[in-house]
Amino acid sequence: MMRLKDVFSAVLKKFRYSIYEERNNDIEKILEESEQRHIEHKAWVIRMERDLEESEAVTQGRKPKSHLTVVK
């Protein structure tokens, strides 16, 4: 027969584990969201740089590079 102390210890360990697992899941979710925001920000910066280059080209009387097709 298990002693009350052993039962309490087992319950406490399970409770601690569930808290750590929940925190770990939260941290992973935050990291994924942060990575996604970083990717979106990089894409936005690239678009803004391209728009700036195009507007500079137009003001200088050159053709903007946007009419060119990028081949990878």
PDB file of N, CA, C and O in Angstrom:
ATOM      1  N   MET A   1       0.840  -1.181   0.000  1.00  0.00           N
ATOM      2  CA  MET A   1       0.000   0.000   0.000  1.00  0.00           C
ATOM      3  C   MET A   1       0.885   1.243   0.000  1.00  0.00           C
ATOM      4  O   MET A   1       1.869   1.323   0.735  1.00  0.00           O
ATOM      5  N   MET A   2       0.522   2.190  -0.822  1.00  0.00           N
ATOM      6  CA  MET A   2       1.329   3.404  -0.928  1.00  0.00           C
ATOM      7  C   MET A   2       1.044   4.315   0.254  1.00  0.00           C
ATOM      8  O   MET A   2      -0.084   4.445   0.730  1.00  0.00           O
ATOM      9  N   ARG A   3       2.096   4.921   0.689  1.00  0.00           N
ATOM     10  CA  ARG A   3       1.924   5.899   1.772  1.00  0.00           C
ATOM     11  C   ARG A   3       1.409   7.203   1.176  1.00  0.00           C
ATOM     12  O   ARG A   3       1.560   7.467  -0.017  1.00  0.00           O
ATOM     13  N   LEU A   4       0.815   7.986   2.013  1.00  0.00           N
ATOM     14  CA  LEU A   4       0.263   9.272   1.589  1.00  0.00           C
ATOM     15  C   LEU A   4       1.362  10.156   1.011  1.00  0.00           C
ATOM     16  O   LEU A   4       1.141  10.876   0.038  1.00  0.00           O
ATOM     17  N   LYS A   5       2.539  10.097   1.611  1.00  0.00           N
ATOM     18  CA  LYS A   5       3.669  10.894   1.136  1.00  0.00           C
ATOM     19  C   LYS A   5       4.040  10.500  -0.298  1.00  0.00           C
ATOM     20  O   LYS A   5       4.328  11.367  -1.122  1.00  0.00           O
ATOM     21  N   ASP A   6       4.035   9.200  -0.598  1.00  0.00           N
ATOM     22  CA  ASP A   6       4.365   8.729  -1.946  1.00  0.00           C
ATOM     23  C   ASP A   6       3.319   9.175  -2.961  1.00  0.00           C
ATOM     24  O   ASP A   6       3.658   9.570  -4.077  1.00  0.00           O
ATOM     25  N   VAL A   7       2.057   9.111  -2.574  1.00  0.00           N
ATOM     26  CA  VAL A   7       0.984   9.550  -3.454  1.00  0.00           C
ATOM     27  C   VAL A   7       1.121  11.040  -3.738  1.00  0.00           C
ATOM     28  O   VAL A   7       1.023  11.471  -4.887  1.00  0.00           O
ATOM     29  N   PHE A   8       1.345  11.819  -2.694  1.00  0.00           N
ATOM     30  CA  PHE A   8       1.503  13.256  -2.853  1.00  0.00           C
ATOM     31  C   PHE A   8       2.697  13.572  -3.740  1.00  0.00           C
ATOM     32  O   PHE A   8       2.618  14.454  -4.595  1.00  0.00           O
ATOM     33  N   SER A   9       3.793  12.866  -3.550  1.00  0.00           N
ATOM     34  CA  SER A   9       4.996  13.073  -4.355  1.00  0.00           C
ATOM     35  C   SER A   9       4.719  12.775  -5.832  1.00  0.00           C
ATOM     36  O   SER A   9       5.134  13.532  -6.710  1.00  0.00           O
ATOM     37  N   ALA A  10       4.021  11.678  -6.099  1.00  0.00           N
ATOM     38  CA  ALA A  10       3.711  11.306  -7.489  1.00  0.00           C
ATOM     39  C   ALA A  10       2.805  12.354  -8.147  1.00  0.00           C
ATOM     40  O   ALA A  10       3.009  12.712  -9.307  1.00  0.00           O
ATOM     41  N   VAL A  11       1.820  12.836  -7.417  1.00  0.00           N
ATOM     42  CA  VAL A  11       0.919  13.848  -7.954  1.00  0.00           C
ATOM     43  C   VAL A  11       1.673  15.142  -8.219  1.00  0.00           C
ATOM     44  O   VAL A  11       1.468  15.788  -9.247  1.00  0.00           O
ATOM     45  N   LEU A  12       2.543  15.519  -7.294  1.00  0.00           N
ATOM     46  CA  LEU A  12       3.329  16.738  -7.454  1.00  0.00           C
ATOM     47  C   LEU A  12       4.251  16.640  -8.670  1.00  0.00           C
ATOM     48  O   LEU A  12       4.380  17.606  -9.421  1.00  0.00           O
ATOM     49  N   LYS A  13       4.888  15.496  -8.873  1.00  0.00           N
ATOM     50  CA  LYS A  13       5.765  15.315 -10.040  1.00  0.00           C
ATOM     51  C   LYS A  13       4.967  15.445 -11.334  1.00  0.00           C
ATOM     52  O   LYS A  13       5.414  16.096 -12.279  1.00  0.00           O
ATOM     53  N   LYS A  14       3.788  14.826 -11.378  1.00  0.00           N
ATOM     54  CA  LYS A  14       2.957  14.913 -12.587  1.00  0.00           C
ATOM     55  C   LYS A  14       2.520  16.355 -12.833  1.00  0.00           C
ATOM     56  O   LYS A  14       2.514  16.813 -13.976  1.00  0.00           O
ATOM     57  N   PHE A  15       2.158  17.062 -11.785  1.00  0.00           N
ATOM     58  CA  PHE A  15       1.748  18.454 -11.904  1.00  0.00           C
ATOM     59  C   PHE A  15       2.903  19.313 -12.413  1.00  0.00           C
ATOM     60  O   PHE A  15       2.722  20.132 -13.314  1.00  0.00           O
ATOM     61  N   ARG A  16       4.091  19.125 -11.834  1.00  0.00           N
ATOM     62  CA  ARG A  16       5.265  19.879 -12.294  1.00  0.00           C
ATOM     63  C   ARG A  16       5.563  19.591 -13.753  1.00  0.00           C
ATOM     64  O   ARG A  16       5.850  20.507 -14.523  1.00  0.00           O
ATOM     65  N   TYR A  17       5.495  18.316 -14.139  1.00  0.00           N
ATOM     66  CA  TYR A  17       5.775  17.944 -15.516  1.00  0.00           C
ATOM     67  C   TYR A  17       4.787  18.625 -16.460  1.00  0.00           C
ATOM     68  O   TYR A  17       5.178  19.127 -17.514  1.00  0.00           O
ATOM     69  N   SER A  18       3.512  18.642 -16.083  1.00  0.00           N
ATOM     70  CA  SER A  18       2.512  19.257 -16.966  1.00  0.00           C
ATOM     71  C   SER A  18       2.758  20.762 -17.098  1.00  0.00           C
ATOM     72  O   SER A  18       2.554  21.331 -18.170  1.00  0.00           O
ATOM     73  N   ILE A  19       3.193  21.405 -16.018  1.00  0.00           N
ATOM     74  CA  ILE A  19       3.508  22.836 -16.080  1.00  0.00           C
ATOM     75  C   ILE A  19       4.704  23.068 -17.000  1.00  0.00           C
ATOM     76  O   ILE A  19       4.670  23.966 -17.842  1.00  0.00           O
ATOM     77  N   TYR A  20       5.773  22.259 -16.847  1.00  0.00           N
ATOM     78  CA  TYR A  20       6.954  22.416 -17.701  1.00  0.00           C
ATOM     79  C   TYR A  20       6.614  22.154 -19.168  1.00  0.00           C
ATOM     80  O   TYR A  20       7.097  22.852 -20.060  1.00  0.00           O
ATOM     81  N   GLU A  21       5.780  21.143 -19.406  1.00  0.00           N
ATOM     82  CA  GLU A  21       5.390  20.831 -20.780  1.00  0.00           C
ATOM     83  C   GLU A  21       4.593  21.985 -21.382  1.00  0.00           C
ATOM     84  O   GLU A  21       4.791  22.340 -22.544  1.00  0.00           O
ATOM     85  N   GLU A  22       3.699  22.566 -20.599  1.00  0.00           N
ATOM     86  CA  GLU A  22       2.901  23.689 -21.076  1.00  0.00           C
ATOM     87  C   GLU A  22       3.789  24.896 -21.383  1.00  0.00           C
ATOM     88  O   GLU A  22       3.611  25.560 -22.405  1.00  0.00           O
ATOM     89  N   ARG A  23       4.736  25.172 -20.502  1.00  0.00           N
ATOM     90  CA  ARG A  23       5.665  26.288 -20.746  1.00  0.00           C
ATOM     91  C   ARG A  23       6.486  26.046 -21.993  1.00  0.00           C
ATOM     92  O   ARG A  23       6.698  26.958 -22.793  1.00  0.00           O
ATOM     93  N   ASN A  24       6.949  24.819 -22.160  1.00  0.00           N
ATOM     94  CA  ASN A  24       7.753  24.489 -23.333  1.00  0.00           C
ATOM     95  C   ASN A  24       6.942  24.692 -24.609  1.00  0.00           C
ATOM     96  O   ASN A  24       7.450  25.229 -25.594  1.00  0.00           O
ATOM     97  N   ASN A  25       5.684  24.262 -24.590  1.00  0.00           N
ATOM     98  CA  ASN A  25       4.817  24.462 -25.759  1.00  0.00           C
ATOM     99  C   ASN A  25       4.606  25.943 -26.032  1.00  0.00           C
ATOM    100  O   ASN A  25       4.609  26.373 -27.186  1.00  0.00           O
ATOM    101  N   ASP A  26       4.421  26.731 -24.962  1.00  0.00           N
ATOM    102  CA  ASP A  26       4.253  28.175 -25.128  1.00  0.00           C
ATOM    103  C   ASP A  26       5.497  28.804 -25.732  1.00  0.00           C
ATOM    104  O   ASP A  26       5.398  29.656 -26.615  1.00  0.00           O
ATOM    105  N   ILE A  27       6.660  28.394 -25.265  1.00  0.00           N
ATOM    106  CA  ILE A  27       7.923  28.945 -25.775  1.00  0.00           C
ATOM    107  C   ILE A  27       8.094  28.585 -27.247  1.00  0.00           C
ATOM    108  O   ILE A  27       8.493  29.429 -28.049  1.00  0.00           O
ATOM    109  N   GLU A  28       7.793  27.332 -27.607  1.00  0.00           N
ATOM    110  CA  GLU A  28       7.903  26.923 -29.009  1.00  0.00           C
ATOM    111  C   GLU A  28       6.958  27.734 -29.886  1.00  0.00           C
ATOM    112  O   GLU A  28       7.326  28.140 -30.988  1.00  0.00           O
ATOM    113  N   LYS A  29       5.754  27.969 -29.407  1.00  0.00           N
ATOM    114  CA  LYS A  29       4.778  28.746 -30.167  1.00  0.00           C
ATOM    115  C   LYS A  29       5.267  30.185 -30.353  1.00  0.00           C
ATOM    116  O   LYS A  29       5.150  30.746 -31.442  1.00  0.00           O
ATOM    117  N   ILE A  30       5.814  30.777 -29.294  1.00  0.00           N
ATOM    118  CA  ILE A  30       6.338  32.143 -29.370  1.00  0.00           C
ATOM    119  C   ILE A  30       7.492  32.215 -30.357  1.00  0.00           C
ATOM    120  O   ILE A  30       7.578  33.160 -31.141  1.00  0.00           O
ATOM    121  N   LEU A  31       8.378  31.232 -30.329  1.00  0.00           N
ATOM    122  CA  LEU A  31       9.507  31.211 -31.264  1.00  0.00           C
ATOM    123  C   LEU A  31       9.029  31.095 -32.714  1.00  0.00           C
ATOM    124  O   LEU A  31       9.558  31.768 -33.599  1.00  0.00           O
ATOM    125  N   GLU A  32       8.033  30.245 -32.956  1.00  0.00           N
ATOM    126  CA  GLU A  32       7.507  30.103 -34.308  1.00  0.00           C
ATOM    127  C   GLU A  32       6.882  31.406 -34.797  1.00  0.00           C
ATOM    128  O   GLU A  32       7.090  31.812 -35.940  1.00  0.00           O
ATOM    129  N   GLU A  33       6.113  32.061 -33.920  1.00  0.00           N
ATOM    130  CA  GLU A  33       5.484  33.329 -34.300  1.00  0.00           C
ATOM    131  C   GLU A  33       6.545  34.400 -34.545  1.00  0.00           C
ATOM    132  O   GLU A  33       6.417  35.204 -35.468  1.00  0.00           O
ATOM    133  N   SER A  34       7.582  34.410 -33.726  1.00  0.00           N
ATOM    134  CA  SER A  34       8.651  35.387 -33.883  1.00  0.00           C
ATOM    135  C   SER A  34       9.382  35.172 -35.203  1.00  0.00           C
ATOM    136  O   SER A  34       9.707  36.129 -35.906  1.00  0.00           O
ATOM    137  N   GLU A  35       9.637  33.913 -35.532  1.00  0.00           N
ATOM    138  CA  GLU A  35      10.307  33.608 -36.791  1.00  0.00           C
ATOM    139  C   GLU A  35       9.444  34.038 -37.977  1.00  0.00           C
ATOM    140  O   GLU A  35       9.957  34.578 -38.957  1.00  0.00           O
ATOM    141  N   GLN A  36       8.142  33.800 -37.887  1.00  0.00           N
ATOM    142  CA  GLN A  36       7.231  34.195 -38.962  1.00  0.00           C
ATOM    143  C   GLN A  36       7.215  35.713 -39.126  1.00  0.00           C
ATOM    144  O   GLN A  36       7.243  36.214 -40.250  1.00  0.00           O
ATOM    145  N   ARG A  37       7.170  36.454 -38.009  1.00  0.00           N
ATOM    146  CA  ARG A  37       7.196  37.920 -38.087  1.00  0.00           C
ATOM    147  C   ARG A  37       8.509  38.407 -38.685  1.00  0.00           C
ATOM    148  O   ARG A  37       8.529  39.381 -39.436  1.00  0.00           O
ATOM    149  N   HIS A  38       9.613  37.728 -38.351  1.00  0.00           N
ATOM    150  CA  HIS A  38      10.919  38.100 -38.899  1.00  0.00           C
ATOM    151  C   HIS A  38      10.929  37.922 -40.421  1.00  0.00           C
ATOM    152  O   HIS A  38      11.422  38.784 -41.149  1.00  0.00           O
ATOM    153  N   ILE A  39      10.385  36.805 -40.890  1.00  0.00           N
ATOM    154  CA  ILE A  39      10.331  36.547 -42.329  1.00  0.00           C
ATOM    155  C   ILE A  39       9.467  37.596 -43.026  1.00  0.00           C
ATOM    156  O   ILE A  39       9.838  38.122 -44.075  1.00  0.00           O
ATOM    157  N   GLU A  40       8.313  37.894 -42.433  1.00  0.00           N
ATOM    158  CA  GLU A  40       7.431  38.902 -43.018  1.00  0.00           C
ATOM    159  C   GLU A  40       8.100  40.271 -43.045  1.00  0.00           C
ATOM    160  O   GLU A  40       7.939  41.021 -44.008  1.00  0.00           O
ATOM    161  N   HIS A  41       8.852  40.603 -41.992  1.00  0.00           N
ATOM    162  CA  HIS A  41       9.542  41.887 -41.949  1.00  0.00           C
ATOM    163  C   HIS A  41      10.628  41.951 -43.023  1.00  0.00           C
ATOM    164  O   HIS A  41      10.774  42.976 -43.689  1.00  0.00           O
ATOM    165  N   LYS A  42      11.385  40.876 -43.199  1.00  0.00           N
ATOM    166  CA  LYS A  42      12.413  40.859 -44.241  1.00  0.00           C
ATOM    167  C   LYS A  42      11.789  41.053 -45.617  1.00  0.00           C
ATOM    168  O   LYS A  42      12.330  41.782 -46.449  1.00  0.00           O
ATOM    169  N   ALA A  43      10.650  40.402 -45.860  1.00  0.00           N
ATOM    170  CA  ALA A  43       9.969  40.554 -47.143  1.00  0.00           C
ATOM    171  C   ALA A  43       9.510  41.997 -47.331  1.00  0.00           C
ATOM    172  O   ALA A  43       9.611  42.544 -48.429  1.00  0.00           O
ATOM    173  N   TRP A  44       9.010  42.610 -46.270  1.00  0.00           N
ATOM    174  CA  TRP A  44       8.566  44.009 -46.335  1.00  0.00           C
ATOM    175  C   TRP A  44       9.744  44.930 -46.646  1.00  0.00           C
ATOM    176  O   TRP A  44       9.620  45.845 -47.460  1.00  0.00           O
ATOM    177  N   VAL A  45      10.897  44.689 -45.994  1.00  0.00           N
ATOM    178  CA  VAL A  45      12.083  45.514 -46.234  1.00  0.00           C
ATOM    179  C   VAL A  45      12.526  45.387 -47.688  1.00  0.00           C
ATOM    180  O   VAL A  45      12.882  46.385 -48.315  1.00  0.00           O
ATOM    181  N   ILE A  46      12.508  44.179 -48.225  1.00  0.00           N
ATOM    182  CA  ILE A  46      12.902  43.966 -49.622  1.00  0.00           C
ATOM    183  C   ILE A  46      11.962  44.717 -50.561  1.00  0.00           C
ATOM    184  O   ILE A  46      12.408  45.342 -51.523  1.00  0.00           O
ATOM    185  N   ARG A  47      10.643  44.655 -50.277  1.00  0.00           N
ATOM    186  CA  ARG A  47       9.677  45.391 -51.110  1.00  0.00           C
ATOM    187  C   ARG A  47       9.918  46.893 -51.031  1.00  0.00           C
ATOM    188  O   ARG A  47       9.856  47.582 -52.050  1.00  0.00           O
ATOM    189  N   MET A  48      10.190  47.408 -49.840  1.00  0.00           N
ATOM    190  CA  MET A  48      10.422  48.844 -49.678  1.00  0.00           C
ATOM    191  C   MET A  48      11.694  49.275 -50.398  1.00  0.00           C
ATOM    192  O   MET A  48      11.728  50.335 -51.023  1.00  0.00           O
ATOM    193  N   GLU A  49      12.748  48.451 -50.312  1.00  0.00           N
ATOM    194  CA  GLU A  49      13.988  48.776 -51.024  1.00  0.00           C
ATOM    195  C   GLU A  49      13.756  48.785 -52.534  1.00  0.00           C
ATOM    196  O   GLU A  49      14.263  49.653 -53.244  1.00  0.00           O
ATOM    197  N   ARG A  50      12.988  47.815 -53.014  1.00  0.00           N
ATOM    198  CA  ARG A  50      12.689  47.744 -54.448  1.00  0.00           C
ATOM    199  C   ARG A  50      11.872  48.969 -54.881  1.00  0.00           C
ATOM    200  O   ARG A  50      12.141  49.562 -55.926  1.00  0.00           O
ATOM    201  N   ASP A  51      10.877  49.339 -54.074  1.00  0.00           N
ATOM    202  CA  ASP A  51      10.072  50.529 -54.389  1.00  0.00           C
ATOM    203  C   ASP A  51      10.933  51.786 -54.405  1.00  0.00           C
ATOM    204  O   ASP A  51      10.755  52.659 -55.254  1.00  0.00           O
ATOM    205  N   LEU A  52      11.860  51.871 -53.465  1.00  0.00           N
ATOM    206  CA  LEU A  52      12.752  53.033 -53.408  1.00  0.00           C
ATOM    207  C   LEU A  52      13.640  53.085 -54.647  1.00  0.00           C
ATOM    208  O   LEU A  52      13.819  54.150 -55.238  1.00  0.00           O
ATOM    209  N   GLU A  53      14.197  51.942 -55.040  1.00  0.00           N
ATOM    210  CA  GLU A  53      15.033  51.894 -56.240  1.00  0.00           C
ATOM    211  C   GLU A  53      14.236  52.312 -57.476  1.00  0.00           C
ATOM    212  O   GLU A  53      14.730  53.050 -58.328  1.00  0.00           O
ATOM    213  N   GLU A  54      12.995  51.828 -57.559  1.00  0.00           N
ATOM    214  CA  GLU A  54      12.158  52.179 -58.708  1.00  0.00           C
ATOM    215  C   GLU A  54      11.840  53.668 -58.731  1.00  0.00           C
ATOM    216  O   GLU A  54      11.887  54.296 -59.789  1.00  0.00           O
ATOM    217  N   SER A  55      11.522  54.228 -57.588  1.00  0.00           N
ATOM    218  CA  SER A  55      11.191  55.659 -57.562  1.00  0.00           C
ATOM    219  C   SER A  55      12.423  56.505 -57.855  1.00  0.00           C
ATOM    220  O   SER A  55      12.313  57.549 -58.500  1.00  0.00           O
ATOM    221  N   GLU A  56      13.593  56.074 -57.394  1.00  0.00           N
ATOM    222  CA  GLU A  56      14.825  56.804 -57.723  1.00  0.00           C
ATOM    223  C   GLU A  56      15.112  56.731 -59.213  1.00  0.00           C
ATOM    224  O   GLU A  56      15.538  57.713 -59.822  1.00  0.00           O
ATOM    225  N   ALA A  57      14.873  55.554 -59.802  1.00  0.00           N
ATOM    226  CA  ALA A  57      15.110  55.402 -61.244  1.00  0.00           C
ATOM    227  C   ALA A  57      14.184  56.317 -62.038  1.00  0.00           C
ATOM    228  O   ALA A  57      14.603  56.953 -63.005  1.00  0.00           O
ATOM    229  N   VAL A  58      12.937  56.376 -61.625  1.00  0.00           N
ATOM    230  CA  VAL A  58      11.969  57.216 -62.332  1.00  0.00           C
ATOM    231  C   VAL A  58      12.355  58.686 -62.203  1.00  0.00           C
ATOM    232  O   VAL A  58      12.277  59.426 -63.184  1.00  0.00           O
ATOM    233  N   THR A  59      12.765  59.121 -61.026  1.00  0.00           N
ATOM    234  CA  THR A  59      13.126  60.533 -60.846  1.00  0.00           C
ATOM    235  C   THR A  59      14.395  60.885 -61.612  1.00  0.00           C
ATOM    236  O   THR A  59      14.603  62.046 -61.964  1.00  0.00           O
ATOM    237  N   GLN A  60      15.246  59.893 -61.873  1.00  0.00           N
ATOM    238  CA  GLN A  60      16.474  60.152 -62.627  1.00  0.00           C
ATOM    239  C   GLN A  60      16.286  59.911 -64.123  1.00  0.00           C
ATOM    240  O   GLN A  60      17.236  60.033 -64.896  1.00  0.00           O
ATOM    241  N   GLY A  61      15.074  59.572 -64.529  1.00  0.00           N
ATOM    242  CA  GLY A  61      14.777  59.389 -65.947  1.00  0.00           C
ATOM    243  C   GLY A  61      15.170  58.034 -66.485  1.00  0.00           C
ATOM    244  O   GLY A  61      15.221  57.853 -67.701  1.00  0.00           O
ATOM    245  N   ARG A  62      15.449  57.079 -65.624  1.00  0.00           N
ATOM    246  CA  ARG A  62      15.794  55.724 -66.085  1.00  0.00           C
ATOM    247  C   ARG A  62      14.567  54.824 -65.989  1.00  0.00           C
ATOM    248  O   ARG A  62      13.583  55.144 -65.321  1.00  0.00           O
ATOM    249  N   LYS A  63      14.658  53.685 -66.680  1.00  0.00           N
ATOM    250  CA  LYS A  63      13.582  52.706 -66.569  1.00  0.00           C
ATOM    251  C   LYS A  63      13.736  51.956 -65.249  1.00  0.00           C
ATOM    252  O   LYS A  63      14.843  51.552 -64.894  1.00  0.00           O
ATOM    253  N   PRO A  64      12.642  51.767 -64.524  1.00  0.00           N
ATOM    254  CA  PRO A  64      12.741  50.986 -63.291  1.00  0.00           C
ATOM    255  C   PRO A  64      13.033  49.520 -63.587  1.00  0.00           C
ATOM    256  O   PRO A  64      12.653  49.009 -64.640  1.00  0.00           O
ATOM    257  N   LYS A  65      13.701  48.852 -62.670  1.00  0.00           N
ATOM    258  CA  LYS A  65      14.063  47.454 -62.868  1.00  0.00           C
ATOM    259  C   LYS A  65      12.863  46.524 -62.697  1.00  0.00           C
ATOM    260  O   LYS A  65      12.975  45.324 -62.949  1.00  0.00           O
ATOM    261  N   SER A  66      11.744  47.048 -62.283  1.00  0.00           N
ATOM    262  CA  SER A  66      10.583  46.195 -62.016  1.00  0.00           C
ATOM    263  C   SER A  66      10.059  45.515 -63.277  1.00  0.00           C
ATOM    264  O   SER A  66       9.354  44.510 -63.185  1.00  0.00           O
ATOM    265  N   HIS A  67      10.389  46.041 -64.439  1.00  0.00           N
ATOM    266  CA  HIS A  67       9.914  45.424 -65.669  1.00  0.00           C
ATOM    267  C   HIS A  67      10.733  44.193 -66.028  1.00  0.00           C
ATOM    268  O   HIS A  67      10.346  43.440 -66.922  1.00  0.00           O
ATOM    269  N   LEU A  68      11.853  43.971 -65.353  1.00  0.00           N
ATOM    270  CA  LEU A  68      12.692  42.806 -65.610  1.00  0.00           C
ATOM    271  C   LEU A  68      12.153  41.608 -64.836  1.00  0.00           C
ATOM    272  O   LEU A  68      11.597  41.756 -63.748  1.00  0.00           O
ATOM    273  N   THR A  69      12.326  40.432 -65.406  1.00  0.00           N
ATOM    274  CA  THR A  69      11.886  39.207 -64.746  1.00  0.00           C
ATOM    275  C   THR A  69      13.087  38.568 -64.059  1.00  0.00           C
ATOM    276  O   THR A  69      14.159  38.442 -64.651  1.00  0.00           O
ATOM    277  N   VAL A  70      12.899  38.170 -62.815  1.00  0.00           N
ATOM    278  CA  VAL A  70      13.973  37.526 -62.063  1.00  0.00           C
ATOM    279  C   VAL A  70      13.924  36.037 -62.339  1.00  0.00           C
ATOM    280  O   VAL A  70      12.886  35.397 -62.170  1.00  0.00           O
ATOM    281  N   VAL A  71      15.059  35.485 -62.768  1.00  0.00           N
ATOM    282  CA  VAL A  71      15.158  34.059 -63.053  1.00  0.00           C
ATOM    283  C   VAL A  71      16.123  33.459 -62.053  1.00  0.00           C
ATOM    284  O   VAL A  71      17.242  33.937 -61.873  1.00  0.00           O
ATOM    285  N   LYS A  72      15.662  32.395 -61.403  1.00  0.00           N
ATOM    286  CA  LYS A  72      16.526  31.741 -60.400  1.00  0.00           C
ATOM    287  C   LYS A  72      17.110  30.483 -60.964  1.00  0.00           C
ATOM    288  O   LYS A  72      17.862  29.790 -60.279  1.00  0.00           O
TER     289      LYS A  72
END
